[in-house]
Structure formats: structure tokens, C-alpha cells
């Protein structure tokens, strides 16, 4: 009778070894992505990898279902600045600054 008692042996047995292969691949994927996101010196990024094992016993037979889930930080994106005009439209130019290339403007009389 073949007895498996250690965690490494049990995990290696699951899914005919595919679970360990997938787990190794996911670890490499997570660490590579974290390295990419931490490309700024002294920037700290965190990730998480979770291996879930669900156990069910019925009539002396154990069934183990597994799942691998990883969580990475959101990638930083650049922001865009613009102005909101009175009618709700957007402008890339400050609405209170005159465009010096627009041509002559009407001169208002002093009140």
C-alpha cells in the first residue's frame, strides 16, 4: 500500500502533477509582473498567490478540488488634465486665458 504523508508528495500527486506545474508557472508569472511594476527604484509592490484545496469525503473516498488565484496591484496609468466648460464640454485650453493666435478680440468699453 502506497502511503503519501508529506505535503510535497500530496501536492505533487494532485492532478497527476499538473497542479504543481501550474503553481510554479503562476509563481513565476506573479514575480515577473511585480518586478515589472516595481521598475522605479525603492518602489514597493505587493502581490498575492492563493492555493485553495477543497476536500470532500464520501464512502471512504477523498476528492480534492484545487484552485490557484493570484492578485496583483493595479498598474499605474498616466492622468490627463483638461478643463470643463460651462456647457459640460472639455477643453485642453484654460477657458480664462486668451488664445493669442486666435486673432484680434473685441475691446469692451469701460463701464
SVG drawing of the C-alpha trace seen along z (x, -y; Angstrom):
<svg xmlns="http://www.w3.org/2000/svg" viewBox="-24 -103 40 105">
<polyline fill="none" stroke="black" stroke-width="0.4" points="0.0,0.0 1.4,-3.4 1.0,-6.0 1.5,-9.7 2.0,-11.7 4.1,-14.8 2.7,-17.9 5.1,-17.9 4.2,-14.4 0.5,-15.1 0.7,-18.3 2.8,-16.6 0.2,-13.8 -2.7,-16.1 -4.0,-16.4 -1.3,-14.0 1.4,-16.6 -0.3,-19.3 -1.2,-21.3 2.5,-21.7 3.4,-22.7 0.7,-25.3 1.6,-26.6 5.2,-27.0 4.2,-28.8 1.9,-31.2 4.6,-32.0 7.0,-32.9 4.2,-35.0 3.4,-36.9 7.1,-37.6 7.9,-38.7 4.9,-41.1 5.8,-42.5 9.4,-43.1 8.0,-45.0 5.7,-47.1 8.5,-48.0 10.7,-49.4 11.1,-52.7 13.9,-52.5 12.7,-51.8 9.1,-51.4 7.4,-48.6 4.6,-46.5 2.8,-43.5 1.1,-40.6 -0.7,-37.5 -1.0,-33.9 -3.5,-31.7 -3.7,-27.9 -7.1,-26.6 -7.8,-22.9 -11.3,-21.7 -11.7,-18.3 -14.8,-16.0 -15.1,-12.5 -17.9,-10.2 -17.9,-6.4 -14.2,-6.4 -13.1,-8.2 -11.4,-11.6 -11.9,-14.1 -9.6,-17.1 -10.5,-20.1 -7.9,-22.8 -7.7,-26.4 -4.9,-28.8 -5.7,-32.5 -3.3,-35.5 -3.8,-39.1 -1.5,-41.9 -1.6,-45.6 -3.3,-47.7 -0.9,-49.2 -0.3,-52.9 -1.7,-54.9 -0.9,-58.5 -3.5,-61.1 -4.8,-63.7 -5.7,-67.3 -8.4,-69.4 -10.9,-72.0 -14.7,-71.6 -16.6,-74.4 -19.9,-75.8 -21.8,-73.6 -20.1,-70.4 -17.7,-70.0 -13.9,-69.6 -11.1,-71.9 -7.4,-71.5 -7.0,-75.3 -7.7,-77.2 -11.1,-79.0 -10.0,-82.2 -6.8,-82.6 -6.9,-84.2 -5.6,-82.4 -3.0,-84.8 -3.2,-83.1 -7.0,-83.5 -6.7,-87.0 -7.9,-90.4 -10.5,-90.5 -13.3,-93.0 -12.4,-95.7 -15.0,-96.4 -15.7,-99.9 -15.2,-100.8 -18.3,-101.0"/>
</svg>
